Amino acid sequence: MKIAGIIPARYASTRFPGKPLTPIHGKPMIQHVYERVAQVDDLDVVVVATDDQRIAEVVTNFGGQAVMTKPDHLNGTARCAQAVNLINKPVNAVINIQGDEPLIATEQIKQIIQLLQSGNTLASLAKPITELDELINTNVVKIVLSHAKQALFFSRSPIPFIRDIPIEKWLQQHVFYKHIGIYGYSVEVLQAITQLPPCSLEKAESLEQLRWLAHGYPISIDITHTDSIGVDHPEDVKKIETLF
């Protein structure tokens, strides 16, 4: 199986314009991400998919590979779907890696690779939630799993709801999972899911993966105990720098 690691990176972020080029310890953030992803031997190619020439030039200058994609993609999945057709190598599968996580754990990428190599066509990760603040935070996406580790549902609300128990004690009653936003897809499934029409569940939660579930595409999940730490706002940069 030939697998591409694709890192979507757009310049015009509403909350943090130019985020991929933000310097962290002397390197642009996108370079930190690229270099970590490139450490994974089982990836046949690593590429940044961007809509901005400035990002593409920076990637090329540090020796990476970049492809130019349309500026109007609504999410990273759609950008990956275009990028896979621009890569100079034929691949069977794609891993979509967040471009704003300069501390991405290579082990998580390897977990997705293992799921794809085991025959799964759509894969992601989940992490047990250990703090109440995380459980009730609507910016943290929660996921319910089947016994076979297939995603049953994603929500910004705490799910499942535990009846007759105060929410402060929910973590003592059940293992809740946080969704980690790294995806693996076979190329066929990647192209198919980007052609699906939006559904009411997706619109309600603003979560694209609910569209895939609603249309019958199973999402296989592996468990990680490593948290994902992203840069969403300029003030997050100092926090990331202290963790390097």
N, C-alpha and C positions, 0 to 999 in steps of 0.2 A: 504493500500500500504506500502510495506517494502522498505525503501530507504537507500542506502549506500552512505556515503561521502568518496570518494577516493581522496587521495592527492598524485599524482605522484611526485617522487623525485629521480632524478638521480645525481650521483656524478660527472661524467665526463663532466661538462659543458665547452664548448669551451671558453666562455668569463669569466667564474668564476668557476673554478674547486672547488668542495667541498662546493658549495654554501649552501646547506641545513643545513650544520653543523656550519655555521658561527655564532659566538656568538653575541647576541643582548641583552644587559642588563642582562648578566649572563646566558642566555638560548640559546641553538641552535635555529636557525630560524625555523626549522621544528617543534620544540616544540611549539613555539608561534602560528604557523598556526594550529597545531593539537588541541591545547587547545581552540582556538577560535571556530573551527568547532565543537568541542565536546559540546559547549554550546547550540547547536541547538537541542532542545528536539525531533523534528520530525525525526531526523536521527536515524535509528536503529543500525547502526554500523559506526564507523569511522576507516579508515585504511590508512596507508601509503604504497604506491606501489613503491618499489625501486628495483634497480639492484645492490645495493652495501651493503655488509654485515656491513660496518661501520655505515651506516645510520640506518639499521635495528636494530643494537645493541643499538644505542642511543635512538631510539623510544621505544624499549622494556624497557630500563632502566628508562625512565620517566613514564612508565606505559601505553604506547600506544600499538597499534597493528600494525604490519608491515607484509607484504607479499613480497616474493622475486619473481621478474619478470625478463624476459629475458633482456639482455643488449642492444639488437639490435632494440628495438621499436623506430620508427621514431617520435612518438609524444605521448602526454599524453593520447589521446583517445585510442590508441592501448594498452597502458600499463593498462588502466582501464579495457579494454575488457578482458585481461588476469587475472587481479587481481580479478574481480568479480567471477571468477571460483575458486579462492583460499580462499575466505572469508568463515568463519565458520558459516555463517547464510545465509539462502536463502533470496534473495531480488528481487524486481520487477523493481527497477529503481536505477540509479547511478547518483550522482553529482560529476563532475570532478572539483576539486578545486586546483587552482595554489599553488604550494608549495613554491613559492618565494614571497608571499604576506602576511607578518606577521601581517598586519593590516586589513586583510579581514573582511568586514562588515558582521556580522551574518544575518542582514536583507536581504542582497542579496541572501544568501543561502536560506532563507525562501521564497523569491520571486520565486526562481527556484522550490522549493518544491510545491508551490501553482500552478505553471504552470503544473507540472507533475500530481498533484492530480486532476487537472481539465480535464485530459484526453489527454494532449499534450505528444507526445512521444520524442520530441527533442526540447530543450529550451535553451535560453540564455538571456543576458541583453544588453541594450544599454543606453548610457548617452548622453544628449544634449551637444554639443560642444559650448563653450562660448568664446574661444580664437582663433585668427587667426593662431597663431603658431601651435596650435594643429590640426587645419583644414588642413594645408599644410604639416604637418610632415608625411613622408611616413612610419614611424614606428607606427603611430596611425592608426588602422584599422577603416575605416568608413563603415557604414551600411545604406542601404536604406530600409524603411519599407513600407508595404502595410497599408491600413486603418485598416485592421484586426490585425495589429502588427505581420505580418509574414515577415521574411527576404526576400527581393527581390534580393539583391546583397551585397557583401562585397568587399571593395577595399582599397588599400593603397592611392589611389588618392582621392581628394575631389569629392564626388558624392552627388547629381547630379551637373552637370556643369550648371552654370547660365549664359545664353547667354546675351551679350551686357551690362553686369554689371562688373565693376572691382572687382577682387577677394577680395580686401580689404573691400568691402561692402556686400559680400555674406551672412555673418552672420545676416545682417539686413533684408535680403530678404527671408530667408528659415531657418528652423530648421534642422541642420545637427546633425548626431548621431555618437558617438564613440562606437565601440563594446567593451564590457567588457567580458574578456575571461574566463567566468565560464559557464559550460555546464551541462545540465541535459538530460538524455536519459532513455528511457525504456530499459531494458536489451536486449530485442529482437532487437530493433533498433541499440543499441550499437554494438551488435555482427554483425549485417548486414552491417553497414556503414564501419566497419573496413575490410570488405571483398571486398569493391568496388575497381575497378581499378582507378588509377589516371586519371585526365582529364586535358585538356589543360588550362582551367581557373585556376585550382588549381596551375598548374606549373607556369603560368604567374605571379600570385600574391603571390605565396608561402603561400596560405591560405587553410588549409584542409577542411574548411566548404564549400568552393565552390564545392568540389567534391560531397558533400551531396546534395546541391541544384541542381547540374547538373544531378544527378541521381533521382531527383524527391522527395527527403525527405524534407518536410516543417519544417522550424525552427521557433518556436514561440518565440516572444521577449516581455519582460516586460521592462519598463523604470525605471532606477534608477538615482538618483541625487547625488550618492556617487561615487567618483572616485576610481579606483583601483590603488594602489601604489605598484609597484613591485621592487624587487632588481635584477637588470640586471648586474651591475658592482660592484666591491669592493667599489668604492666611494659612491655608493648609501646607504651603511650601515649607515654612519653618518647621512644622511638625515632622514632615517627611525628612528634612535634612538632619534632624536630630536622631532619626532612626537608622540612618545609613551607617 
